[in-house]
Structures are given as structure tokens and as C-alpha cells.
């Protein structure tokens, strides 16, 4: 009889636990992400790896079980570079925040931009690529808190690595821009803490994206309740200028149309932010798919913008 009770109890657990998880996901909202809606990433396994020196897997959350890490790509100055490391008391740095619709991606995604990464480093700049938790079973709160913590860590520990905490900028991609903007607002006075923000293929104003209906991005967030989306839309709580902002969006983006960046630019400008918006002909959601000439032209525009706002 005792054995039957134990077996019966075990069977009940096996039934109830999956049922609970299923109901929790559907009642509270998960991140729907049908595989055919995920933007295809450029394969970078065969691409040349970024050159050393790279300081890898530095924890910004402590040494616990769920620690999250970042990599610091130190500068690679060249004789003909516009900047050299010794021209600064400390090294300027760019924080790279990857996308992936909150469900996939990692700090290694910076290798999609490997050519731009090298250009940044040869300018005499460091680049910090951060990891945050990605999962189809989690909502947005976790990634938001982790990116906030990562940006606080960068400012607090920049000088430990020879970086200038008053000469930092942010480069974010896709949904990484929602996390970047949320983190900057949470920190307060983003306009003075960061020298610039460059956002590629912005996914920030979630209700606007949902209203577009026809784009793939709207399908990926359509199962979130409207109130939940509004809560995690940083432009809804914007109340002060942002750092100078460069918004870049492909005209052929079918994941999120350029309307998303246009609306974001108008909102930022209304609060006194210096905004530059550039739509890229033949560009889709991943602008690294451009032909070589167009890619080089865009990279020069990005570097010129950053150079204009990094403190000399």
C-alpha cells in the first residue's frame, strides 16, 4: 500500500508540474518565437576571429551560480589610426548589447560585426560585449535587470581596466535597444552619463510594433498583454534628454519596419535629444548583410558619429 501511495504521488507530480508550467507561460505571457519568424543570422563561424588582446568572461554579477559575464576587447592602435591609446588619459569604450528577441544570442554575437569591431579598436577604443539571460520561457524583467547591472558595473569598474568612465558610448542591436534604453532611464540622467547611443534596427516602442501587424516583430510579441508591453516600453516613461542618438534602420527590414526608428527618433527629439536617423537602402534587419561597399560606407558614418561625441 505504501509503495502504491509513493508511486501514485510521483505520478501526480509528473502530471501537475508540466501543467503548472504550461498554464504559467500562457497566462502570464511568454516570448512566442516561431522558428520561421526568427531573423536569419549571418553565419560567422567561418569569419576571422577578433584579434587579441581580449579580456574574457569577466563576471558583472558576482560569482554565484547564475553569474553573467562580459568581454572587453582592448584597442588595437595602428600608425594611421585617427586615435591612439596614449592620446587619452584613459581609453574610451563602447558597450555592445546584442539582440535576439530576448530568447537567444550572446556576447559572441559581436562577431557578426567583426569588421566594425576591428575598426573601433584601431581607433584606439575598447569594446565591451555583455551577456544577459535569454530564454523563450522568461519574460523581459530578467534581461532588463541584468543589462542595468552590467551598465552600472561598467561605470563602476571602467578605471580598473584603464577605461574612461566619462567617455563611454552604447551600441545596441534590435531588441538590445529596448534593454539599453530601459537601463539608461533606470540609471537616471542618461544624457550626461553616456557620450552617445547608436541603435541598429531598433525594437523599443513595443505597442507601435504590435500595431504594425504585418511585420514579423509584431507576431513575436503579440501574445504579451498590452499592459505588459506598455510597462516594458521605455519611451513611455521618458522624461529627459538622451545622449546624442544615431538610429539606423534598413528600408527592407521586414522584422520591424523603419517606422519603429522614425517614431523613436521623433519622441527623443521632442525631449531635446540630438537625433540622427539614417535609413539604409537594400538593408534588412541585419545590416551586416549589405554588400561590401555599402557596409563600409555605413561603418564610416557610425565611426564619424562616435568620433564627434567622444571627449577629446
N, C-alpha and C positions, 0 to 999 in steps of 0.2 A: 504493500500500500504506500509506504514511504517513498519507494522508488518511483511509483506511478505519479505521486504528487510532484516529485522533483522533475521528472520528465515533462509532466504537464505544465509546470511553472516555466521551464525552459522554453517550451514551445510557445507559450503565451508571450514571453519576452521577444522571441523571434518574430512574432506577428505584430506586437504593439510598437516596437521601436521603429521599424520601417514605416509603419502607418503614421506615427507621430512626425517623423522627419518629412514625409510626403505632405502632410497637412500643413506643417510649419512653413515649408517652402511656398506652397500655393496660397496660403492665407496671408503671409507676411511679405511675399514678393521675393523672387529670386531673379537672377540675371539670365533671362532667356537668350540663348545664343545658338540657334541652329547652325550647324557647321557650314551650310551653304550661304549663310549671311556673314560669316567672318571674312573681313577683307584679307585677301591673299597676301601674305608677306613675301617680300623678296628673299629668296634663299641666300643666306650669307655664309653657309658652311664652307664654301669654296673661296670666299673672299679672303684677301690678305688680312691677317690679324693686326690690330693696332700695335704699334711698337711700344716696347717698354721705355721708360720705367712706368709701371702701374702698381699702385698700392691696392691690393685686392682684399675683398671680404672684411672690411672694417665694420664692426658692429656699431649701429647707432641706437640700439635698443637694450644694451647690456648683454650679458652672457647667458641668459635664460634659454629655456627650451625653444621658444618661438622667436629667437633673435632674428633681426633683419639687418642686412649689410649694404654697404656701398663700395664702389671702386673709385679711386682717384687716379686719373690719367694726368701725370705731370707734364709740363711743357717740353716741347722739342724745338728749341730755338735754332734757327738757321741764319747764316750770314746775311741773307737778303730779306729776312723777316721784318715786318714793319715794327714789331716789338721784340725785345729781348728780355730774358728773365731779369737781368741786372738793371733794367731801366725802371723797375718798380721796387719800392721798399719791401712790398710783399707781392705775391702773384695774384692777378685777377683770376676768377674762376667762374665757370658756367655749370649750373646744376641741370642735369638731363633727367627728365621724367618721362618714361615710356608710356605708351598707350596699351590697347588690348581689350577695351570694353570691360575693364575691371576683372576679367576672368582668365586672362593669360598674358604672357610677356614677362620679361625680367630685365635686370640691369644690363644683360648681354645684348639687348635689342639695340644698344647704341652702335653696334657693328653694322646695322642697316645703314647708318650714316658714317661709315668708316672714312670716306674721303673728307667729309666735313670735319670729322673728329681730328684728322691729321692737320687740316688747315687751322683749326682752332689752336692746336698745340704748337704749331710752328709760328703762330702769332705771339707765343710766349704766355698763353693762357692754360690754366689747368681745367680739367673737365671732371665733374663728379656725377657718376651714374648711380642712381639709387634703386634698390629693390623694395617692393611692397607686396603685401599679400594679395594674390589673385586666385579667385575660385568662383566657379559658377554657383556654388552653394552659399555664398556670402553676399551681404548687401554692401552698401557703399561706405558705411561708417568706419569699418576697419581700415581700408586703404586710405581714407581721408585722415584718420588719426595718425597712421604711420608716416604719411608724407609730411604732415605737420611736424611730427617728431624729427624726421630726417632734416627738414629745413632748419629747425631750431638747433639740431646737432651741428650742422654745417656752420652756422653763425657762431656757435659757442666754441667750436674746436678748429676753426679755419687756421688760426695763428699757429696751432700745434704742428701744422703741415706746411708752414711758410706761405699760407694763403691770406689774402687781404679780405677781412670780413666786411669791409665797407666798399668792396669792389667786386660784388657778386651779381650775376645775372641768372636768369632761368630760361631754359629751352624745353618746351613740352610738346608732346605729340598726341593728337586725338583726345581720348578720354584722360590722358595725363594732364591736359589743360584744365579740366574740371577739378582735378586734385590739386594742381598748382594754385589755381585761383582761390579755392577754398582755404588752402593753407596760408596764403598771403593775407587773406581777410582775417583769419583767426589770429594771426600774429599782430595785426594792427599796424597802421602807418606803413603800408607796403610801399608807398611812393618814395620813402626815404631809406628803407631797408635794402632795396634791390635796385640795381642800376638800370635794368631793363627786363622785359619779358618778351620772348619770341615764341609764338604759338603756331604750330603747323596743324592744319586740318582740325580746327577747334571743335570739341564737343563739350559745351559748357552750359548753354541755356537749354536744359532738358525739355521743358514744356514746348518750346519753339520747335525743337527737333521732332517731338512727338506729333505736333500739329502738321508737320510737312507730309506725313502719311506715306508718301510714295518712296521715300528713301529707306535704305536698309537700316540706318541707325534708329529710325522710329520703331521698326519691328523689334529691335534688340532691347528696347526699354519699354515696350508697350504694356507689359504685364505689371509694371510698377504702378501703384495707385498715384493719382495726380498730386495728392497732398505730399506724398513721399518724394516725388520728383521735384516739387517746388521747394521742399526742405533742403534738398541737395543741389539746388541751383544757386551758385554763389552770386550771380548778378542780382538776385532778388534781395540780397542784404548789402549790396554795395552802397557805401555812403561817403567815400572819399576817393581822391585821385589814385590811380595805379601808377607804377613805374612806366616809363616810355614803352609802348607796346607795338610789336610788329606782328600782324596777323597775316598768315599765308594760307591760301586755300586753292586747290585745284578746281578749275572750271568744270572738269568732267567727274568730279567726286560724286559717286552715287551712294556712298555710305552716309555722308552728311553733306548736303549741298552748300555752296558758298553763302547762302542766306544766313547760316549759323554764324559765320565770322562777320558778315556785314552787320547783323543785329548786335553782336557783341561789341563791335567797334563803335557803333552809334551810342550804345549805353556807356561805354568807357569814356568816350569823348564828352558826353553830357556832364560827367563829373570832373572834367578838366584834365583828363589824361591825354598825353600826346600819343596819337594813334596813327599808325601807318597800315593800310590794308593793301595787300597785293594778291590778286587772283592770277593763277598761272594757267595759260592756255595749254591744252593737252595734258594737264595734270590731273591725276586721280587722287584717291585718298592717301596713298603712299607716294609722296612726291619724289622718292628715290627712283621711281620707275621712269622718270623723264630721260630723254636722250642726253648724251654726254654734254653737248653744248648748252642745252637749256639748264641742265643740272649745275654746271659750272657758273653760269650767269646768276642763278638763284643763290648759290653759295656765296658769291661775291657780294650780292645785295645783303645777305644775312651778316657777313663779316663787317661790311661797311656800317650797317646799323649798330652792331655791337661796339665797334670802334668809336662811334660817335658818342656813346654814352658811358663807356668805361672811363673811369677817372684817370687822367694822365698823370 
